[in-house]
Amino acid sequence: MNTPQAPQGPQPQSTDAPADTSPVAATPTTPEPTVAAPAPPAKQARNPLHGVTLEAIVVALSEHYGWAELGQLVPVRCFQSDPSVSSSLKFLRKTPWAREKVESLYLFMLRQQRRNG
């Protein structure tokens, strides 16, 4: 008995059009829906120093306390001897411990102003 046997290897699929292997053909033709990303939460929402420049802090403190009292509260030479905003900024940007004291005094001033109305 001679019966024809089917080939056992992979059989080529017949298509009407030749196979296109370009990367453009591999991309889907339907556009993906665009979803707006949610706004990131405010990372510094409760930080009263967020967005306040060092210059604004020095100006507010000098207007509130005056240079003489500011020099007593934060005993640094830039507040005591020939004080100015520019010399104070130069010093405070280079000296982290003094900047921390000034920022703390600014936060204290804000708390006092809120309490007093």
VOPAGU-2260 file (C-alpha; in pm, 1 decimal, decimal comma):
REM VOPAGU-2260
SITE   aa  ch    i         X         Y         Z
SITE  MET   A    0       0,0       0,0       0,0
SITE  ASN   A    1     138,5     317,3    -116,3
SITE  THR   A    2     -36,1     605,4      49,5
SITE  PRO   A    3     100,1     954,4      10,4
SITE  GLN   A    4     232,7    1090,6     334,2
SITE  ALA   A    5     221,7    1455,1     430,8
SITE  PRO   A    6     559,2    1624,8     479,4
SITE  GLN   A    7     653,0    1638,8     846,6
SITE  GLY   A    8     856,3    1962,5     849,5
SITE  PRO   A    9     719,6    2311,7     886,8
SITE  GLN   A   10     490,4    2402,1     607,6
SITE  PRO   A   11     510,5    2747,5     448,3
SITE  GLN   A   12     194,8    2948,6     478,9
SITE  SER   A   13      60,6    3082,3     159,2
SITE  THR   A   14     -22,7    3450,8     158,0
SITE  ASP   A   15    -142,4    3672,1    -117,5
SITE  ALA   A   16     107,3    3948,5     -39,9
SITE  PRO   A   17     478,4    3903,3      24,3
SITE  ALA   A   18     584,9    3923,8     388,4
SITE  ASP   A   19     692,0    4273,7     489,8
SITE  THR   A   20     966,5    4278,2     751,6
SITE  SER   A   21    1008,4    4655,2     779,4
SITE  PRO   A   22     973,8    4806,7    1128,6
SITE  VAL   A   23     688,7    5029,5    1013,1
SITE  ALA   A   24     471,7    4729,1     936,2
SITE  ALA   A   25     534,1    4585,1    1282,0
SITE  THR   A   26     382,6    4885,0    1462,5
SITE  PRO   A   27      10,6    4882,6    1534,1
SITE  THR   A   28    -202,7    5097,1    1310,4
SITE  THR   A   29    -444,3    5206,3    1580,7
SITE  PRO   A   30    -327,5    5505,1    1784,4
SITE  GLU   A   31    -278,5    5444,4    2154,1
SITE  PRO   A   32    -499,5    5656,7    2378,7
SITE  THR   A   33    -314,1    5944,4    2536,7
SITE  VAL   A   34    -367,8    5978,3    2908,4
SITE  ALA   A   35    -260,4    6295,0    3081,8
SITE  ALA   A   36     -23,7    6220,5    3365,1
SITE  PRO   A   37    -159,3    6328,8    3702,3
SITE  ALA   A   38      -0,3    6637,3    3847,2
SITE  PRO   A   39     278,6    6549,0    4089,6
SITE  PRO   A   40     192,6    6623,5    4450,3
SITE  ALA   A   41     351,5    6928,7    4600,1
SITE  LYS   A   42     666,8    6790,5    4757,3
SITE  GLN   A   43     728,0    7100,4    4965,6
SITE  ALA   A   44     367,2    7191,5    5045,9
SITE  ARG   A   45     426,5    7236,1    5417,8
SITE  ASN   A   46     774,0    7387,8    5395,3
SITE  PRO   A   47     746,6    7764,2    5455,4
SITE  LEU   A   48    1095,1    7816,4    5309,6
SITE  HIS   A   49    1003,3    7658,7    4974,7
SITE  GLY   A   50    1024,3    7917,6    4700,7
SITE  VAL   A   51    1164,3    8189,1    4928,5
SITE  THR   A   52    1505,1    8316,5    4823,4
SITE  LEU   A   53    1781,3    8383,3    5069,0
SITE  GLU   A   54    1774,9    8746,1    4959,7
SITE  ALA   A   55    1405,0    8773,7    5048,0
SITE  ILE   A   56    1478,4    8621,0    5389,7
SITE  VAL   A   57    1761,9    8865,8    5463,7
SITE  VAL   A   58    1556,3    9164,8    5347,4
SITE  ALA   A   59    1254,4    9058,4    5556,3
SITE  LEU   A   60    1468,4    9006,4    5867,1
SITE  SER   A   61    1652,6    9336,2    5827,2
SITE  GLU   A   62    1323,6    9522,1    5782,7
SITE  HIS   A   63    1161,0    9347,4    6076,8
SITE  TYR   A   64    1446,7    9354,3    6330,2
SITE  GLY   A   65    1687,0    9610,1    6187,8
SITE  TRP   A   66    2058,2    9541,1    6133,2
SITE  ALA   A   67    2159,6    9611,9    6494,1
SITE  GLU   A   68    1915,8    9364,3    6647,2
SITE  LEU   A   69    1979,2    9114,6    6368,8
SITE  GLY   A   70    2349,9    9134,8    6452,3
SITE  GLN   A   71    2270,0    9051,6    6815,1
SITE  LEU   A   72    2035,1    8763,3    6730,7
SITE  VAL   A   73    2274,7    8610,4    6479,0
SITE  PRO   A   74    2621,8    8720,7    6586,4
SITE  VAL   A   75    2806,7    8730,8    6256,5
SITE  ARG   A   76    3021,6    9016,4    6132,5
SITE  CYS   A   77    2822,8    9066,6    5810,5
SITE  PHE   A   78    2527,5    9182,4    6025,9
SITE  GLN   A   79    2732,7    9384,5    6275,1
SITE  SER   A   80    3000,4    9569,1    6078,9
SITE  ASP   A   81    2888,4    9771,8    5775,0
SITE  PRO   A   82    2588,4    9544,4    5705,0
SITE  SER   A   83    2436,8    9513,6    5360,8
SITE  VAL   A   84    2220,6    9260,1    5183,3
SITE  SER   A   85    2487,5    9173,6    4925,5
SITE  SER   A   86    2765,7    9112,1    5180,4
SITE  SER   A   87    2526,9    8908,2    5394,2
SITE  LEU   A   88    2424,9    8694,6    5096,8
SITE  LYS   A   89    2787,8    8623,2    5006,5
SITE  PHE   A   90    2865,8    8514,8    5360,8
SITE  LEU   A   91    2549,3    8310,7    5415,8
SITE  ARG   A   92    2589,8    8120,5    5088,7
SITE  LYS   A   93    2939,5    8012,9    5191,9
SITE  THR   A   94    2859,8    7937,2    5558,0
SITE  PRO   A   95    2594,6    7669,6    5612,6
SITE  TRP   A   96    2570,3    7705,3    5992,1
SITE  ALA   A   97    2502,2    8080,4    5965,0
SITE  ARG   A   98    2246,8    8023,8    5691,9
SITE  GLU   A   99    2066,1    7771,8    5912,2
SITE  LYS   A  100    2052,4    8024,9    6196,4
SITE  VAL   A  101    1914,0    8292,4    5965,9
SITE  GLU   A  102    1653,8    8054,3    5822,9
SITE  SER   A  103    1553,3    7949,5    6174,8
SITE  LEU   A  104    1517,8    8312,5    6279,4
SITE  TYR   A  105    1304,3    8376,5    5969,7
SITE  LEU   A  106    1075,5    8084,8    6059,5
SITE  PHE   A  107    1052,0    8217,5    6417,0
SITE  MET   A  108     958,3    8561,2    6280,2
SITE  LEU   A  109     684,6    8406,0    6062,8
SITE  ARG   A  110     541,7    8215,3    6360,6
SITE  GLN   A  111     543,1    8533,4    6570,3
SITE  GLN   A  112     364,9    8726,1    6295,6
SITE  ARG   A  113      97,7    8455,6    6262,3
SITE  ARG   A  114      36,1    8452,4    6638,4
SITE  ASN   A  115      13,3    8829,0    6660,8
SITE  GLY   A  116    -202,7    8855,2    6352,2
